[in-house]
Amino acid sequence: MRSVLGRAALGVVSAARGVRWYVRELTGESAYDRYVEHLRDHDPDAPVPSRREFERMRTDRQETDPRQGFRCC
């Protein structure tokens, strides 16, 4: 019985992680994490912008280049 409950709990945790990953990808939440990782790999001495600064840069880029993403309003 304990083994069955343990596997069920692991299944629920795994499903929750999958949903979290999907939602973060869908909303763009993970973009900042990828950007920071890229920045640290390619230029470790460069200052890392805050999440707010990153989102501002991303929004500005989207507004100036329509190929970067759809923005209706």
CHARMM internal coordinates of N, CA and C (Angstrom, degrees):
IC EDIT
DIST 1 N 1 CA 1.4473
DIST 1 CA 1 C 1.5307
ANGL 1 N 1 CA 1 C 111.00
DIST 1 C 2 N 1.3236
ANGL 1 CA 1 C 2 N 115.65
DIHE 1 N 1 CA 1 C 2 N -43.47
DIST 2 N 2 CA 1.4616
ANGL 1 C 2 N 2 CA 119.82
DIHE 1 CA 1 C 2 N 2 CA -178.94
DIST 2 CA 2 C 1.5330
ANGL 2 N 2 CA 2 C 110.32
DIHE 1 C 2 N 2 CA 2 C -62.55
DIST 2 C 3 N 1.3092
ANGL 2 CA 2 C 3 N 116.69
DIHE 2 N 2 CA 2 C 3 N -39.46
DIST 3 N 3 CA 1.4525
ANGL 2 C 3 N 3 CA 121.58
DIHE 2 CA 2 C 3 N 3 CA -179.79
DIST 3 CA 3 C 1.5316
ANGL 3 N 3 CA 3 C 111.20
DIHE 2 C 3 N 3 CA 3 C -63.65
DIST 3 C 4 N 1.3149
ANGL 3 CA 3 C 4 N 116.11
DIHE 3 N 3 CA 3 C 4 N -40.18
DIST 4 N 4 CA 1.4606
ANGL 3 C 4 N 4 CA 120.60
DIHE 3 CA 3 C 4 N 4 CA 179.50
DIST 4 CA 4 C 1.5238
ANGL 4 N 4 CA 4 C 110.26
DIHE 3 C 4 N 4 CA 4 C -65.97
DIST 4 C 5 N 1.3358
ANGL 4 CA 4 C 5 N 116.47
DIHE 4 N 4 CA 4 C 5 N -42.94
DIST 5 N 5 CA 1.4680
ANGL 4 C 5 N 5 CA 120.08
DIHE 4 CA 4 C 5 N 5 CA 178.57
DIST 5 CA 5 C 1.5247
ANGL 5 N 5 CA 5 C 111.10
DIHE 4 C 5 N 5 CA 5 C -65.70
DIST 5 C 6 N 1.3140
ANGL 5 CA 5 C 6 N 116.25
DIHE 5 N 5 CA 5 C 6 N -38.33
DIST 6 N 6 CA 1.4632
ANGL 5 C 6 N 6 CA 120.05
DIHE 5 CA 5 C 6 N 6 CA 178.08
DIST 6 CA 6 C 1.5135
ANGL 6 N 6 CA 6 C 111.82
DIHE 5 C 6 N 6 CA 6 C -63.23
DIST 6 C 7 N 1.3219
ANGL 6 CA 6 C 7 N 116.70
DIHE 6 N 6 CA 6 C 7 N -43.42
DIST 7 N 7 CA 1.4748
ANGL 6 C 7 N 7 CA 119.82
DIHE 6 CA 6 C 7 N 7 CA 178.36
DIST 7 CA 7 C 1.5234
ANGL 7 N 7 CA 7 C 111.09
DIHE 6 C 7 N 7 CA 7 C -67.07
DIST 7 C 8 N 1.3240
ANGL 7 CA 7 C 8 N 116.61
DIHE 7 N 7 CA 7 C 8 N -37.55
DIST 8 N 8 CA 1.4645
ANGL 7 C 8 N 8 CA 119.98
DIHE 7 CA 7 C 8 N 8 CA 178.30
DIST 8 CA 8 C 1.5250
ANGL 8 N 8 CA 8 C 110.14
DIHE 7 C 8 N 8 CA 8 C -64.85
DIST 8 C 9 N 1.3357
ANGL 8 CA 8 C 9 N 116.60
DIHE 8 N 8 CA 8 C 9 N -42.09
DIST 9 N 9 CA 1.4656
ANGL 8 C 9 N 9 CA 120.47
DIHE 8 CA 8 C 9 N 9 CA 178.66
DIST 9 CA 9 C 1.5249
ANGL 9 N 9 CA 9 C 110.55
DIHE 8 C 9 N 9 CA 9 C -63.16
DIST 9 C 10 N 1.3278
ANGL 9 CA 9 C 10 N 116.50
DIHE 9 N 9 CA 9 C 10 N -42.39
DIST 10 N 10 CA 1.4660
ANGL 9 C 10 N 10 CA 119.61
DIHE 9 CA 9 C 10 N 10 CA 177.64
DIST 10 CA 10 C 1.5228
ANGL 10 N 10 CA 10 C 111.20
DIHE 9 C 10 N 10 CA 10 C -63.37
DIST 10 C 11 N 1.3164
ANGL 10 CA 10 C 11 N 116.45
DIHE 10 N 10 CA 10 C 11 N -36.80
DIST 11 N 11 CA 1.4604
ANGL 10 C 11 N 11 CA 120.13
DIHE 10 CA 10 C 11 N 11 CA 177.20
DIST 11 CA 11 C 1.5172
ANGL 11 N 11 CA 11 C 112.18
DIHE 10 C 11 N 11 CA 11 C -64.31
DIST 11 C 12 N 1.3241
ANGL 11 CA 11 C 12 N 115.85
DIHE 11 N 11 CA 11 C 12 N -41.40
DIST 12 N 12 CA 1.4718
ANGL 11 C 12 N 12 CA 120.44
DIHE 11 CA 11 C 12 N 12 CA 178.95
DIST 12 CA 12 C 1.5276
ANGL 12 N 12 CA 12 C 109.92
DIHE 11 C 12 N 12 CA 12 C -65.84
DIST 12 C 13 N 1.3290
ANGL 12 CA 12 C 13 N 116.80
DIHE 12 N 12 CA 12 C 13 N -43.86
DIST 13 N 13 CA 1.4639
ANGL 12 C 13 N 13 CA 120.51
DIHE 12 CA 12 C 13 N 13 CA 179.05
DIST 13 CA 13 C 1.5285
ANGL 13 N 13 CA 13 C 110.32
DIHE 12 C 13 N 13 CA 13 C -62.56
DIST 13 C 14 N 1.3007
ANGL 13 CA 13 C 14 N 116.60
DIHE 13 N 13 CA 13 C 14 N -43.22
DIST 14 N 14 CA 1.4573
ANGL 13 C 14 N 14 CA 120.85
DIHE 13 CA 13 C 14 N 14 CA 179.28
DIST 14 CA 14 C 1.5319
ANGL 14 N 14 CA 14 C 111.04
DIHE 13 C 14 N 14 CA 14 C -63.17
DIST 14 C 15 N 1.3013
ANGL 14 CA 14 C 15 N 116.84
DIHE 14 N 14 CA 14 C 15 N -42.46
DIST 15 N 15 CA 1.4640
ANGL 14 C 15 N 15 CA 120.62
DIHE 14 CA 14 C 15 N 15 CA 178.01
DIST 15 CA 15 C 1.5232
ANGL 15 N 15 CA 15 C 111.05
DIHE 14 C 15 N 15 CA 15 C -64.28
DIST 15 C 16 N 1.3241
ANGL 15 CA 15 C 16 N 116.84
DIHE 15 N 15 CA 15 C 16 N -41.56
DIST 16 N 16 CA 1.4640
ANGL 15 C 16 N 16 CA 120.63
DIHE 15 CA 15 C 16 N 16 CA 179.38
DIST 16 CA 16 C 1.5245
ANGL 16 N 16 CA 16 C 110.84
DIHE 15 C 16 N 16 CA 16 C -63.52
DIST 16 C 17 N 1.3246
ANGL 16 CA 16 C 17 N 116.74
DIHE 16 N 16 CA 16 C 17 N -40.16
DIST 17 N 17 CA 1.4740
ANGL 16 C 17 N 17 CA 119.91
DIHE 16 CA 16 C 17 N 17 CA 177.05
DIST 17 CA 17 C 1.5248
ANGL 17 N 17 CA 17 C 110.95
DIHE 16 C 17 N 17 CA 17 C -63.76
DIST 17 C 18 N 1.3089
ANGL 17 CA 17 C 18 N 116.01
DIHE 17 N 17 CA 17 C 18 N -39.76
DIST 18 N 18 CA 1.4579
ANGL 17 C 18 N 18 CA 119.81
DIHE 17 CA 17 C 18 N 18 CA 178.19
DIST 18 CA 18 C 1.5150
ANGL 18 N 18 CA 18 C 112.59
DIHE 17 C 18 N 18 CA 18 C -63.98
DIST 18 C 19 N 1.3111
ANGL 18 CA 18 C 19 N 116.09
DIHE 18 N 18 CA 18 C 19 N -42.41
DIST 19 N 19 CA 1.4720
ANGL 18 C 19 N 19 CA 120.85
DIHE 18 CA 18 C 19 N 19 CA 178.00
DIST 19 CA 19 C 1.5160
ANGL 19 N 19 CA 19 C 109.81
DIHE 18 C 19 N 19 CA 19 C -64.95
DIST 19 C 20 N 1.3469
ANGL 19 CA 19 C 20 N 117.15
DIHE 19 N 19 CA 19 C 20 N -42.66
DIST 20 N 20 CA 1.4669
ANGL 19 C 20 N 20 CA 120.83
DIHE 19 CA 19 C 20 N 20 CA 179.30
DIST 20 CA 20 C 1.5329
ANGL 20 N 20 CA 20 C 110.21
DIHE 19 C 20 N 20 CA 20 C -60.89
DIST 20 C 21 N 1.3416
ANGL 20 CA 20 C 21 N 116.68
DIHE 20 N 20 CA 20 C 21 N -45.57
DIST 21 N 21 CA 1.4577
ANGL 20 C 21 N 21 CA 120.41
DIHE 20 CA 20 C 21 N 21 CA 179.17
DIST 21 CA 21 C 1.5310
ANGL 21 N 21 CA 21 C 110.33
DIHE 20 C 21 N 21 CA 21 C -59.82
DIST 21 C 22 N 1.3231
ANGL 21 CA 21 C 22 N 116.22
DIHE 21 N 21 CA 21 C 22 N -46.55
DIST 22 N 22 CA 1.4592
ANGL 21 C 22 N 22 CA 121.06
DIHE 21 CA 21 C 22 N 22 CA -177.55
DIST 22 CA 22 C 1.5313
ANGL 22 N 22 CA 22 C 111.22
DIHE 21 C 22 N 22 CA 22 C -61.20
DIST 22 C 23 N 1.3202
ANGL 22 CA 22 C 23 N 117.06
DIHE 22 N 22 CA 22 C 23 N -45.77
DIST 23 N 23 CA 1.4639
ANGL 22 C 23 N 23 CA 121.02
DIHE 22 CA 22 C 23 N 23 CA -178.54
DIST 23 CA 23 C 1.5269
ANGL 23 N 23 CA 23 C 110.26
DIHE 22 C 23 N 23 CA 23 C -65.43
DIST 23 C 24 N 1.3385
ANGL 23 CA 23 C 24 N 117.55
DIHE 23 N 23 CA 23 C 24 N -40.95
DIST 24 N 24 CA 1.4636
ANGL 23 C 24 N 24 CA 120.47
DIHE 23 CA 23 C 24 N 24 CA 178.62
DIST 24 CA 24 C 1.5293
ANGL 24 N 24 CA 24 C 111.20
DIHE 23 C 24 N 24 CA 24 C -63.60
DIST 24 C 25 N 1.3220
ANGL 24 CA 24 C 25 N 117.03
DIHE 24 N 24 CA 24 C 25 N -39.45
DIST 25 N 25 CA 1.4624
ANGL 24 C 25 N 25 CA 120.40
DIHE 24 CA 24 C 25 N 25 CA 177.80
DIST 25 CA 25 C 1.5246
ANGL 25 N 25 CA 25 C 110.96
DIHE 24 C 25 N 25 CA 25 C -68.48
DIST 25 C 26 N 1.3029
ANGL 25 CA 25 C 26 N 116.77
DIHE 25 N 25 CA 25 C 26 N -42.78
DIST 26 N 26 CA 1.4597
ANGL 25 C 26 N 26 CA 122.30
DIHE 25 CA 25 C 26 N 26 CA -177.91
DIST 26 CA 26 C 1.5235
ANGL 26 N 26 CA 26 C 111.95
DIHE 25 C 26 N 26 CA 26 C -63.73
DIST 26 C 27 N 1.3184
ANGL 26 CA 26 C 27 N 117.06
DIHE 26 N 26 CA 26 C 27 N -40.34
DIST 27 N 27 CA 1.4621
ANGL 26 C 27 N 27 CA 121.18
DIHE 26 CA 26 C 27 N 27 CA -176.96
DIST 27 CA 27 C 1.5208
ANGL 27 N 27 CA 27 C 113.47
DIHE 26 C 27 N 27 CA 27 C -88.26
DIST 27 C 28 N 1.3314
ANGL 27 CA 27 C 28 N 117.42
DIHE 27 N 27 CA 27 C 28 N -9.36
DIST 28 N 28 CA 1.4627
ANGL 27 C 28 N 28 CA 120.10
DIHE 27 CA 27 C 28 N 28 CA -178.69
DIST 28 CA 28 C 1.5128
ANGL 28 N 28 CA 28 C 112.90
DIHE 27 C 28 N 28 CA 28 C 85.94
DIST 28 C 29 N 1.3036
ANGL 28 CA 28 C 29 N 117.86
DIHE 28 N 28 CA 28 C 29 N 5.47
DIST 29 N 29 CA 1.4637
ANGL 28 C 29 N 29 CA 122.74
DIHE 28 CA 28 C 29 N 29 CA -178.97
DIST 29 CA 29 C 1.5226
ANGL 29 N 29 CA 29 C 111.86
DIHE 28 C 29 N 29 CA 29 C -59.46
DIST 29 C 30 N 1.3153
ANGL 29 CA 29 C 30 N 117.74
DIHE 29 N 29 CA 29 C 30 N -34.82
DIST 30 N 30 CA 1.4642
ANGL 29 C 30 N 30 CA 121.43
DIHE 29 CA 29 C 30 N 30 CA -176.89
DIST 30 CA 30 C 1.5309
ANGL 30 N 30 CA 30 C 112.52
DIHE 29 C 30 N 30 CA 30 C -79.63
DIST 30 C 31 N 1.3152
ANGL 30 CA 30 C 31 N 118.39
DIHE 30 N 30 CA 30 C 31 N -8.39
DIST 31 N 31 CA 1.4649
ANGL 30 C 31 N 31 CA 121.20
DIHE 30 CA 30 C 31 N 31 CA -178.18
DIST 31 CA 31 C 1.5237
ANGL 31 N 31 CA 31 C 111.25
DIHE 30 C 31 N 31 CA 31 C -61.48
DIST 31 C 32 N 1.3170
ANGL 31 CA 31 C 32 N 117.22
DIHE 31 N 31 CA 31 C 32 N -39.41
DIST 32 N 32 CA 1.4671
ANGL 31 C 32 N 32 CA 120.86
DIHE 31 CA 31 C 32 N 32 CA 179.67
DIST 32 CA 32 C 1.5235
ANGL 32 N 32 CA 32 C 110.43
DIHE 31 C 32 N 32 CA 32 C -63.99
DIST 32 C 33 N 1.3136
ANGL 32 CA 32 C 33 N 117.43
DIHE 32 N 32 CA 32 C 33 N -44.37
DIST 33 N 33 CA 1.4650
ANGL 32 C 33 N 33 CA 120.91
DIHE 32 CA 32 C 33 N 33 CA 179.52
DIST 33 CA 33 C 1.5233
ANGL 33 N 33 CA 33 C 110.95
DIHE 32 C 33 N 33 CA 33 C -60.71
DIST 33 C 34 N 1.3351
ANGL 33 CA 33 C 34 N 116.51
DIHE 33 N 33 CA 33 C 34 N -43.25
DIST 34 N 34 CA 1.4688
ANGL 33 C 34 N 34 CA 120.21
DIHE 33 CA 33 C 34 N 34 CA 178.06
DIST 34 CA 34 C 1.5246
ANGL 34 N 34 CA 34 C 111.10
DIHE 33 C 34 N 34 CA 34 C -65.06
DIST 34 C 35 N 1.3378
ANGL 34 CA 34 C 35 N 117.36
DIHE 34 N 34 CA 34 C 35 N -39.08
DIST 35 N 35 CA 1.4566
ANGL 34 C 35 N 35 CA 121.38
DIHE 34 CA 34 C 35 N 35 CA 179.94
DIST 35 CA 35 C 1.5253
ANGL 35 N 35 CA 35 C 110.96
DIHE 34 C 35 N 35 CA 35 C -64.55
DIST 35 C 36 N 1.3199
ANGL 35 CA 35 C 36 N 117.15
DIHE 35 N 35 CA 35 C 36 N -45.22
DIST 36 N 36 CA 1.4647
ANGL 35 C 36 N 36 CA 120.57
DIHE 35 CA 35 C 36 N 36 CA 179.66
DIST 36 CA 36 C 1.5246
ANGL 36 N 36 CA 36 C 110.20
DIHE 35 C 36 N 36 CA 36 C -62.87
DIST 36 C 37 N 1.3188
ANGL 36 CA 36 C 37 N 117.68
DIHE 36 N 36 CA 36 C 37 N -42.56
DIST 37 N 37 CA 1.4642
ANGL 36 C 37 N 37 CA 121.02
DIHE 36 CA 36 C 37 N 37 CA 178.30
DIST 37 CA 37 C 1.5263
ANGL 37 N 37 CA 37 C 110.43
DIHE 36 C 37 N 37 CA 37 C -61.87
DIST 37 C 38 N 1.3373
ANGL 37 CA 37 C 38 N 117.24
DIHE 37 N 37 CA 37 C 38 N -44.14
DIST 38 N 38 CA 1.4598
ANGL 37 C 38 N 38 CA 121.90
DIHE 37 CA 37 C 38 N 38 CA 178.54
DIST 38 CA 38 C 1.5278
ANGL 38 N 38 CA 38 C 110.60
DIHE 37 C 38 N 38 CA 38 C -62.25
DIST 38 C 39 N 1.3195
ANGL 38 CA 38 C 39 N 116.33
DIHE 38 N 38 CA 38 C 39 N -44.67
DIST 39 N 39 CA 1.4614
ANGL 38 C 39 N 39 CA 120.95
DIHE 38 CA 38 C 39 N 39 CA -178.56
DIST 39 CA 39 C 1.5283
ANGL 39 N 39 CA 39 C 110.89
DIHE 38 C 39 N 39 CA 39 C -62.60
DIST 39 C 40 N 1.3133
ANGL 39 CA 39 C 40 N 116.97
DIHE 39 N 39 CA 39 C 40 N -43.76
DIST 40 N 40 CA 1.4693
ANGL 39 C 40 N 40 CA 120.70
DIHE 39 CA 39 C 40 N 40 CA -179.88
DIST 40 CA 40 C 1.5235
ANGL 40 N 40 CA 40 C 112.16
DIHE 39 C 40 N 40 CA 40 C -67.91
DIST 40 C 41 N 1.3207
ANGL 40 CA 40 C 41 N 117.23
DIHE 40 N 40 CA 40 C 41 N -33.09
DIST 41 N 41 CA 1.4658
ANGL 40 C 41 N 41 CA 120.70
DIHE 40 CA 40 C 41 N 41 CA 178.17
DIST 41 CA 41 C 1.5244
ANGL 41 N 41 CA 41 C 112.36
DIHE 40 C 41 N 41 CA 41 C -71.62
DIST 41 C 42 N 1.3341
ANGL 41 CA 41 C 42 N 116.69
DIHE 41 N 41 CA 41 C 42 N -39.67
DIST 42 N 42 CA 1.4611
ANGL 41 C 42 N 42 CA 120.45
DIHE 41 CA 41 C 42 N 42 CA -173.21
DIST 42 CA 42 C 1.5246
ANGL 42 N 42 CA 42 C 114.60
DIHE 41 C 42 N 42 CA 42 C -96.08
DIST 42 C 43 N 1.3094
ANGL 42 CA 42 C 43 N 118.02
DIHE 42 N 42 CA 42 C 43 N -24.99
DIST 43 N 43 CA 1.4683
ANGL 42 C 43 N 43 CA 121.30
DIHE 42 CA 42 C 43 N 43 CA 179.24
DIST 43 CA 43 C 1.5220
ANGL 43 N 43 CA 43 C 108.99
DIHE 42 C 43 N 43 CA 43 C -150.46
DIST 43 C 44 N 1.3311
ANGL 43 CA 43 C 44 N 116.83
DIHE 43 N 43 CA 43 C 44 N 79.77
DIST 44 N 44 CA 1.4675
ANGL 43 C 44 N 44 CA 120.52
DIHE 43 CA 43 C 44 N 44 CA -174.17
DIST 44 CA 44 C 1.5233
ANGL 44 N 44 CA 44 C 114.10
DIHE 43 C 44 N 44 CA 44 C -61.10
DIST 44 C 45 N 1.3381
ANGL 44 CA 44 C 45 N 117.89
DIHE 44 N 44 CA 44 C 45 N -23.24
DIST 45 N 45 CA 1.4631
ANGL 44 C 45 N 45 CA 120.60
DIHE 44 CA 44 C 45 N 45 CA -178.12
DIST 45 CA 45 C 1.5216
ANGL 45 N 45 CA 45 C 113.17
DIHE 44 C 45 N 45 CA 45 C -87.53
DIST 45 C 46 N 1.3090
ANGL 45 CA 45 C 46 N 117.09
DIHE 45 N 45 CA 45 C 46 N -9.30
DIST 46 N 46 CA 1.4703
ANGL 45 C 46 N 46 CA 120.27
DIHE 45 CA 45 C 46 N 46 CA -178.55
DIST 46 CA 46 C 1.5260
ANGL 46 N 46 CA 46 C 109.98
DIHE 45 C 46 N 46 CA 46 C -71.22
DIST 46 C 47 N 1.3272
ANGL 46 CA 46 C 47 N 116.52
DIHE 46 N 46 CA 46 C 47 N 141.81
DIST 47 N 47 CA 1.4695
ANGL 46 C 47 N 47 CA 118.76
DIHE 46 CA 46 C 47 N 47 CA 177.31
DIST 47 CA 47 C 1.5326
ANGL 47 N 47 CA 47 C 110.25
DIHE 46 C 47 N 47 CA 47 C -68.16
DIST 47 C 48 N 1.3085
ANGL 47 CA 47 C 48 N 115.32
DIHE 47 N 47 CA 47 C 48 N 139.37
DIST 48 N 48 CA 1.4680
ANGL 47 C 48 N 48 CA 120.98
DIHE 47 CA 47 C 48 N 48 CA 179.42
DIST 48 CA 48 C 1.5265
ANGL 48 N 48 CA 48 C 108.19
DIHE 47 C 48 N 48 CA 48 C -90.67
DIST 48 C 49 N 1.3254
ANGL 48 CA 48 C 49 N 117.33
DIHE 48 N 48 CA 48 C 49 N 121.32
DIST 49 N 49 CA 1.4702
ANGL 48 C 49 N 49 CA 118.64
DIHE 48 CA 48 C 49 N 49 CA 179.51
DIST 49 CA 49 C 1.5305
ANGL 49 N 49 CA 49 C 110.55
DIHE 48 C 49 N 49 CA 49 C -68.89
DIST 49 C 50 N 1.3116
ANGL 49 CA 49 C 50 N 114.77
DIHE 49 N 49 CA 49 C 50 N 155.21
DIST 50 N 50 CA 1.4607
ANGL 49 C 50 N 50 CA 119.33
DIHE 49 CA 49 C 50 N 50 CA 175.18
DIST 50 CA 50 C 1.5259
ANGL 50 N 50 CA 50 C 108.22
DIHE 49 C 50 N 50 CA 50 C -69.13
DIST 50 C 51 N 1.3035
ANGL 50 CA 50 C 51 N 116.03
DIHE 50 N 50 CA 50 C 51 N 166.46
DIST 51 N 51 CA 1.4669
ANGL 50 C 51 N 51 CA 119.75
DIHE 50 CA 50 C 51 N 51 CA 178.21
DIST 51 CA 51 C 1.5274
ANGL 51 N 51 CA 51 C 109.86
DIHE 50 C 51 N 51 CA 51 C -59.87
DIST 51 C 52 N 1.3101
ANGL 51 CA 51 C 52 N 117.33
DIHE 51 N 51 CA 51 C 52 N -39.57
DIST 52 N 52 CA 1.4695
ANGL 51 C 52 N 52 CA 121.04
DIHE 51 CA 51 C 52 N 52 CA 179.32
DIST 52 CA 52 C 1.5258
ANGL 52 N 52 CA 52 C 110.99
DIHE 51 C 52 N 52 CA 52 C -62.91
DIST 52 C 53 N 1.3363
ANGL 52 CA 52 C 53 N 117.01
DIHE 52 N 52 CA 52 C 53 N -44.78
DIST 53 N 53 CA 1.4693
ANGL 52 C 53 N 53 CA 120.17
DIHE 52 CA 52 C 53 N 53 CA 177.92
DIST 53 CA 53 C 1.5288
ANGL 53 N 53 CA 53 C 111.25
DIHE 52 C 53 N 53 CA 53 C -63.23
DIST 53 C 54 N 1.3265
ANGL 53 CA 53 C 54 N 116.28
DIHE 53 N 53 CA 53 C 54 N -41.08
DIST 54 N 54 CA 1.4571
ANGL 53 C 54 N 54 CA 120.36
DIHE 53 CA 53 C 54 N 54 CA 178.74
DIST 54 CA 54 C 1.5276
ANGL 54 N 54 CA 54 C 110.76
DIHE 53 C 54 N 54 CA 54 C -61.96
DIST 54 C 55 N 1.3220
ANGL 54 CA 54 C 55 N 116.78
DIHE 54 N 54 CA 54 C 55 N -46.67
DIST 55 N 55 CA 1.4698
ANGL 54 C 55 N 55 CA 119.88
DIHE 54 CA 54 C 55 N 55 CA -179.55
DIST 55 CA 55 C 1.5242
ANGL 55 N 55 CA 55 C 110.79
DIHE 54 C 55 N 55 CA 55 C -63.06
DIST 55 C 56 N 1.3221
ANGL 55 CA 55 C 56 N 117.33
DIHE 55 N 55 CA 55 C 56 N -36.16
DIST 56 N 56 CA 1.4652
ANGL 55 C 56 N 56 CA 120.32
DIHE 55 CA 55 C 56 N 56 CA 177.57
DIST 56 CA 56 C 1.5279
ANGL 56 N 56 CA 56 C 110.32
DIHE 55 C 56 N 56 CA 56 C -65.24
DIST 56 C 57 N 1.3440
ANGL 56 CA 56 C 57 N 116.79
DIHE 56 N 56 CA 56 C 57 N -45.29
DIST 57 N 57 CA 1.4745
ANGL 56 C 57 N 57 CA 120.51
DIHE 56 CA 56 C 57 N 57 CA 178.31
DIST 57 CA 57 C 1.5260
ANGL 57 N 57 CA 57 C 110.04
DIHE 56 C 57 N 57 CA 57 C -60.93
DIST 57 C 58 N 1.3084
ANGL 57 CA 57 C 58 N 116.33
DIHE 57 N 57 CA 57 C 58 N -42.16
DIST 58 N 58 CA 1.4677
ANGL 57 C 58 N 58 CA 121.03
DIHE 57 CA 57 C 58 N 58 CA -179.31
DIST 58 CA 58 C 1.5249
ANGL 58 N 58 CA 58 C 111.21
DIHE 57 C 58 N 58 CA 58 C -64.93
DIST 58 C 59 N 1.3132
ANGL 58 CA 58 C 59 N 116.82
DIHE 58 N 58 CA 58 C 59 N -42.90
DIST 59 N 59 CA 1.4632
ANGL 58 C 59 N 59 CA 120.93
DIHE 58 CA 58 C 59 N 59 CA 178.65
DIST 59 CA 59 C 1.5269
ANGL 59 N 59 CA 59 C 110.81
DIHE 58 C 59 N 59 CA 59 C -64.67
DIST 59 C 60 N 1.3317
ANGL 59 CA 59 C 60 N 116.32
DIHE 59 N 59 CA 59 C 60 N -44.16
DIST 60 N 60 CA 1.4695
ANGL 59 C 60 N 60 CA 120.03
DIHE 59 CA 59 C 60 N 60 CA 178.42
DIST 60 CA 60 C 1.5275
ANGL 60 N 60 CA 60 C 110.73
DIHE 59 C 60 N 60 CA 60 C -60.32
DIST 60 C 61 N 1.3297
ANGL 60 CA 60 C 61 N 116.92
DIHE 60 N 60 CA 60 C 61 N -42.48
DIST 61 N 61 CA 1.4667
ANGL 60 C 61 N 61 CA 120.83
DIHE 60 CA 60 C 61 N 61 CA 179.98
DIST 61 CA 61 C 1.5299
ANGL 61 N 61 CA 61 C 110.59
DIHE 60 C 61 N 61 CA 61 C -64.98
DIST 61 C 62 N 1.3168
ANGL 61 CA 61 C 62 N 117.40
DIHE 61 N 61 CA 61 C 62 N -39.96
DIST 62 N 62 CA 1.4658
ANGL 61 C 62 N 62 CA 120.55
DIHE 61 CA 61 C 62 N 62 CA 179.38
DIST 62 CA 62 C 1.5247
ANGL 62 N 62 CA 62 C 111.17
DIHE 61 C 62 N 62 CA 62 C -65.95
DIST 62 C 63 N 1.3140
ANGL 62 CA 62 C 63 N 116.52
DIHE 62 N 62 CA 62 C 63 N -36.47
DIST 63 N 63 CA 1.4641
ANGL 62 C 63 N 63 CA 119.34
DIHE 62 CA 62 C 63 N 63 CA -178.58
DIST 63 CA 63 C 1.5174
ANGL 63 N 63 CA 63 C 112.50
DIHE 62 C 63 N 63 CA 63 C -73.76
DIST 63 C 64 N 1.3242
ANGL 63 CA 63 C 64 N 117.34
DIHE 63 N 63 CA 63 C 64 N -29.14
DIST 64 N 64 CA 1.4626
ANGL 63 C 64 N 64 CA 119.31
DIHE 63 CA 63 C 64 N 64 CA -179.48
DIST 64 CA 64 C 1.5249
ANGL 64 N 64 CA 64 C 112.57
DIHE 63 C 64 N 64 CA 64 C -86.89
DIST 64 C 65 N 1.3305
ANGL 64 CA 64 C 65 N 117.21
DIHE 64 N 64 CA 64 C 65 N -24.33
DIST 65 N 65 CA 1.4651
ANGL 64 C 65 N 65 CA 120.94
DIHE 64 CA 64 C 65 N 65 CA -178.72
DIST 65 CA 65 C 1.5238
ANGL 65 N 65 CA 65 C 109.03
DIHE 64 C 65 N 65 CA 65 C -128.72
DIST 65 C 66 N 1.3284
ANGL 65 CA 65 C 66 N 117.89
DIHE 65 N 65 CA 65 C 66 N 103.62
DIST 66 N 66 CA 1.4579
ANGL 65 C 66 N 66 CA 120.20
DIHE 65 CA 65 C 66 N 66 CA -176.42
DIST 66 CA 66 C 1.5300
ANGL 66 N 66 CA 66 C 114.13
DIHE 65 C 66 N 66 CA 66 C -62.78
DIST 66 C 67 N 1.3211
ANGL 66 CA 66 C 67 N 117.93
DIHE 66 N 66 CA 66 C 67 N -16.73
DIST 67 N 67 CA 1.4684
ANGL 66 C 67 N 67 CA 120.01
DIHE 66 CA 66 C 67 N 67 CA 177.80
DIST 67 CA 67 C 1.5226
ANGL 67 N 67 CA 67 C 112.30
DIHE 66 C 67 N 67 CA 67 C -73.26
DIST 67 C 68 N 1.3203
ANGL 67 CA 67 C 68 N 117.06
DIHE 67 N 67 CA 67 C 68 N -14.53
DIST 68 N 68 CA 1.4647
ANGL 67 C 68 N 68 CA 121.32
DIHE 67 CA 67 C 68 N 68 CA -177.87
DIST 68 CA 68 C 1.5232
ANGL 68 N 68 CA 68 C 112.86
DIHE 67 C 68 N 68 CA 68 C -79.36
DIST 68 C 69 N 1.2796
ANGL 68 CA 68 C 69 N 118.16
DIHE 68 N 68 CA 68 C 69 N -11.24
DIST 69 N 69 CA 1.4591
ANGL 68 C 69 N 69 CA 120.03
DIHE 68 CA 68 C 69 N 69 CA -179.96
DIST 69 CA 69 C 1.5095
ANGL 69 N 69 CA 69 C 110.82
DIHE 68 C 69 N 69 CA 69 C 155.17
DIST 69 C 70 N 1.2848
ANGL 69 CA 69 C 70 N 116.27
DIHE 69 N 69 CA 69 C 70 N 152.42
DIST 70 N 70 CA 1.4566
ANGL 69 C 70 N 70 CA 121.80
DIHE 69 CA 69 C 70 N 70 CA -178.15
DIST 70 CA 70 C 1.5143
ANGL 70 N 70 CA 70 C 110.15
DIHE 69 C 70 N 70 CA 70 C -82.90
DIST 70 C 71 N 1.3169
ANGL 70 CA 70 C 71 N 115.12
DIHE 70 N 70 CA 70 C 71 N 131.43
DIST 71 N 71 CA 1.4624
ANGL 70 C 71 N 71 CA 120.34
DIHE 70 CA 70 C 71 N 71 CA 176.58
DIST 71 CA 71 C 1.5257
ANGL 71 N 71 CA 71 C 106.73
DIHE 70 C 71 N 71 CA 71 C -137.32
DIST 71 C 72 N 1.2977
ANGL 71 CA 71 C 72 N 115.97
DIHE 71 N 71 CA 71 C 72 N 113.41
DIST 72 N 72 CA 1.4597
ANGL 71 C 72 N 72 CA 119.57
DIHE 71 CA 71 C 72 N 72 CA -173.05
DIST 72 CA 72 C 1.5280
ANGL 72 N 72 CA 72 C 113.10
DIHE 71 C 72 N 72 CA 72 C -86.58
DIST 72 C 73 N 1.3171
ANGL 72 CA 72 C 73 N 118.22
DIHE 72 N 72 CA 72 C 73 N -26.52
DIST 73 N 73 CA 1.4662
ANGL 72 C 73 N 73 CA 119.18
DIHE 72 CA 72 C 73 N 73 CA -173.25
DIST 73 CA 73 C 1.5113
ANGL 73 N 73 CA 73 C 110.74
DIHE 72 C 73 N 73 CA 73 C -132.41
END
COOR INIT
IC SEED 1 N 1 CA 1 C
IC BUILD
